[in-house]
Amino acid sequence: MIGIQESGIRNQGKLALWVFIATCWLPLAAWAADAAAVFSASLVARDGKPATLAEYRGKPLIVNFWARWCMPCRDELPEVKAIADKYRGQGLTVVGIAIEDNSANTQDFLKAYEIDYPNFFAGPQGTELLKALGNPKAGLPFTLFIDRQGNLLGHKLGRISRSELETAVTALLK
């Protein structure tokens, strides 16, 4: 129905996953076709070089959009980092996309939060990318959950909790 097949979910935790999807993730029908936008977006890597997320295609992926000035983003970054650290060895990739430029202040921010998973910078065009991905008001934080086939399993607008991330990871790593 929404990109997660019944046969792919074990009975244990299935109800929790569906409750999470129904209550936390926005409907997918209107934006599923735009999933390619995240892989082809023109970004800037931490080293200042042009980049895309194309190298992450085919991997279970959490993409977290954030900004330094966004207080809910600041609140959730430690949770996102903990998930990245916990599941890195199991094949999960967590990627951050800042809706700002690659400045010394942004680099200092990433260091202060000890963010060591890949982060990219979308600059001013990040707003349009958010809109293309089903976030019409370009609100932050915004988190995408993409399976190995490149299908968007869901997304969350607003601060995401550790338990919500754990539930999403269970679906992504199946």
C-alpha positions in Angstrom: 0.0 0.0 0.0 2.7 2.5 0.9 5.9 0.8 -0.2 6.2 -1.7 2.6 5.0 -5.2 1.5 3.2 -7.4 4.0 5.6 -10.3 3.5 8.5 -8.1 4.3 7.4 -7.3 7.8 7.6 -9.9 10.6 4.6 -10.2 12.9 6.7 -8.9 15.8 6.6 -5.1 15.7 4.3 -5.0 12.7 1.6 -3.2 14.5 4.0 -0.7 15.9 5.4 0.0 12.5 1.9 0.6 11.0 0.9 2.8 13.9 4.1 4.8 13.4 3.5 5.2 9.7 -0.1 6.1 10.1 0.5 8.7 12.8 3.9 10.2 12.0 4.6 10.0 8.2 3.0 12.1 5.6 1.0 10.4 2.8 3.3 9.1 0.0 1.0 9.0 -3.0 1.6 12.5 -4.2 5.4 12.4 -4.0 6.6 8.9 -4.5 7.6 9.6 -8.2 9.9 12.4 -7.0 12.2 10.1 -5.0 14.9 10.5 -7.7 15.2 14.2 -6.8 17.2 13.3 -3.6 19.8 11.3 -5.6 20.3 13.9 -8.4 20.2 17.1 -6.3 23.3 19.3 -6.7 24.9 19.6 -3.3 28.2 20.6 -1.8 30.3 18.1 0.2 32.0 19.0 3.5 35.3 19.4 1.5 33.6 22.1 -0.6 33.4 20.0 -3.8 30.2 19.5 -5.8 28.4 16.3 -4.9 25.2 14.3 -5.3 23.8 11.4 -3.3 24.0 9.1 -6.3 26.6 6.9 -4.6 24.1 6.0 -1.9 21.6 4.6 -4.3 20.9 0.9 -3.5 21.5 1.3 0.3 19.0 1.6 3.1 19.1 5.4 3.7 18.0 8.0 6.2 18.3 11.5 4.8 17.9 14.2 7.4 17.4 17.9 6.4 18.5 20.4 9.0 19.8 23.9 9.7 21.8 25.4 12.5 19.1 27.9 13.3 16.4 25.2 13.6 15.9 24.3 17.3 14.0 21.0 16.6 16.9 20.1 14.3 19.4 20.7 17.1 17.2 18.6 19.5 17.1 15.6 17.1 20.7 15.6 15.9 22.0 13.6 18.8 19.3 10.9 18.2 20.1 10.8 14.4 23.8 10.5 15.3 23.1 7.6 17.7 21.1 5.7 15.1 23.9 6.3 12.5 26.5 5.0 14.9 24.4 2.0 16.1 23.4 0.7 12.6 26.4 1.7 10.4 27.8 -1.8 10.6 24.5 -3.3 9.6 24.4 -1.4 6.3 22.3 1.6 7.2 23.5 4.9 5.8 22.5 8.2 7.4 23.1 11.4 5.4 22.5 15.0 6.5 21.6 17.8 4.2 22.0 21.3 5.6 19.7 24.0 4.2 22.5 26.5 4.3 25.9 27.0 2.8 29.2 25.2 3.7 30.6 27.9 5.9 33.1 27.8 8.8 30.1 28.3 11.2 28.3 25.3 9.8 31.5 23.2 9.9 32.0 24.3 13.6 28.4 23.3 14.3 28.9 19.8 12.9 32.1 19.4 15.0 30.4 20.7 18.2 27.6 18.0 17.7 30.3 15.4 16.8 28.5 14.6 13.5 30.6 12.2 11.6 28.1 10.7 9.2 28.1 12.3 5.7 26.7 15.8 5.5 26.1 17.9 2.4 25.0 21.5 1.9 22.1 22.5 -0.3 22.4 26.3 0.2 19.4 28.4 -0.9 18.2 25.8 -3.5 17.6 23.4 -0.6 14.1 24.9 -0.1 13.2 23.8 -3.7 14.6 20.4 -3.0 12.4 20.1 0.1 9.3 21.1 -1.9 10.2 18.6 -4.6 10.3 15.9 -2.0 6.8 16.5 -0.7 7.4 19.2 1.9 5.5 22.1 0.3 6.3 24.7 3.0 10.0 23.5 3.2 9.7 23.0 7.0 12.5 21.6 9.1 13.6 19.2 10.3 12.6 16.8 7.5 13.6 13.2 7.4 13.3 10.7 4.5 13.4 6.9 4.7 14.6 5.2 1.4 14.9 1.5 0.9 17.5 -0.4 -1.1 15.4 -0.2 -4.2 15.2 3.6 -4.0 11.6 3.6 -2.8 10.6 6.2 -0.2 9.1 4.3 2.6 8.1 7.5 4.3 9.1 10.8 5.7 8.7 12.8 8.8 8.3 16.6 9.0 9.3 17.8 12.5 11.5 16.5 15.2 11.9 12.7 15.1 12.3 10.7 18.2 14.7 7.8 18.9 11.9 5.3 19.0 10.5 6.6 15.6 14.0 6.2 14.1 14.4 2.7 15.5 11.0 1.7 14.0 12.0 3.1 10.6 15.4 1.4 10.7 13.6 -2.0 11.4 11.7 -1.5 8.1 14.7 -0.3 6.2 17.0 -3.1 7.2 14.5 -5.9 6.3 
